[in-house]
C-alpha cells in the first residue's frame, strides 16, 4: 500500500517513508498499519477500502493517499458509482465540502483509470496483425 502511495518499489518503501516522516514514526506506522487487520478474514478487501476511504474523507485527506486508496478500492471491486454514493452518505456526517472534494477526486481518478485502460490505436493495430 505505501509503495503505491509513494510511487516506489516495495523494497524502497520503508526507507523512503522514513525519510518523509522520520524513522520512528515510519516504524510505528508499518507495525500498526500493516498488522493483523489488513489480513483478518472478518473484513473483505472491499470492506477495508470503504472503511479507509471513509476515514480519509472524514479527515479531509485529499492528496495521493486518498487517490491510492481509491485505486485499491477499484481493485477490491468498488466502482465509481459505489464510491460516489459513499460520498453522498458521508456528506451528512463529514460535511458537504469534504464529501464534494472527495467526489471530484473519485471522478478524476476513475477518468485517469479509464483513460489508461482504453486501448490506443497502436494497441488496436497490434491486435489486428
N, C-alpha and C positions, 0 to 999 in steps of 0.2 A: 504494500500500500504506500509506504513512504517513498519507495523508489519511483512509483507512478507520480506522486506529488512533486518530487524533486526533479523528475525527468532524468534519472540517473540509473545506471546498472545497480541491481540489488546489492552486489558486494561493496559498492561505494557508499551506500546509503548511510550506515552508521557514522562514518567519518564526515560526510557532507552535512548530515543533520546535526552532528556535534559542533561543526564549525558555525552552523546557523544559530543554534540556541544554547550552545555550551555543552560540554561533555556530561556533566552531572544531570542536567535536565534531559538530554537525549537518552541517557541510560535509563532513567526512570520511565520515560515515555515508551521505550522499547519493551521494558519489563511489564508495565501495566497495560499499555495499548495493544501489545501483541500477545497477550495472555490467553487464558482459557476461554474467555467469552467469544473470541474470534472462531473458536473451533467447537464450542458447545453445541450439541445436537438440538437443544431446545429452541434455537433460532436458526432459521434458514438464512442463506446469504441475502435474500430479498428482505427479510425482516431486519437484518443488521443494517442494510443500506437505508431502509426507511428510517430507522432509529437515528442513524448518524446524520443523514441529510436533515432530519428534523432538528437535531441538536445544533447543527451548524447554522441553519436558517434562523433559529431562535436566538442564537448568539450574534447574529449579524455578520457571519463569516461569508465573504463574497469573493474570495481570491481563489487561487489554484487549488486550495484544499476542497472547497465546495465542488469545483469543476472535476477534480479527480474522483470524488465520491459519486458524482452524477454518472461518470463513465463506469465506475464499478457497479453502480445500481443498474445500468443498462446491461452489463454482463450478467447481473443477477435477475434478469427478466423484468426490470421496471422499464416501462415505456414512457414516452413523453407525456401522454395523457395522464397516466397514473401520477407522475411527479407534479404536473400542473394541478391536478385535483388535490394532491397533498398540500401544495402552497395555498390553495383556497381554504382548506381546513385550518392551516396554520395562521392565516391572516387574522382570524378572530383571537388567536392566542398570542401570537408573536407581533402582531400589528401588520397593517397593510403595507407600509413602506418596506419592511423586511421581506414580506412574502412576495411583493411585486418585483423587487430586485431579484429575488431567487427565481421567480418565473421567467424573467428576462434571461438570466444566466442559463436556465434549463433549456429554453428555446434556442439560445445561441449555441449551446453545447451540442444539442441534437442536430442543429443545422450543420455544424462542423463535422459531426459523426456521419451524417447523411451524405455530405459532400465528399468525405473521404471514402465512403463505401460505394459511391457512384462510379461505375466503370467509365474510364475515359475512352475517347475514340481509339487511342492506341491499344487499349485493352481489347476493344471490340475487334480491331483489325487482327490482333494476335490470335483471338479465339476463332476467327473466320478462316485461318490458314489451315 
